[in-house]
């Protein structure tokens, strides 16, 4: 399953950090963060519940970029 989320991030480097943090989250197969459009595309593992995975993604992203936001 793939879903797109609106994000808020200040720079392209921070967006890259968010992408890496998201990809390293359990339940996420792949992720792409686009700084220009302020969107995050997330592909979830089979059987993963996006509503359970995304709060963990946000927590992991906040560890690398504390001023970022993902609008769930």
Secondary structure, DSSP 8 states (H G I E B T S, - for coil): -EEEEEEE-S-HHHHHHHHHHHHTSTTEEEEEEETTTTEEEEEE-TT--HHHHHHHHHHHHHHH-TT-EEE-
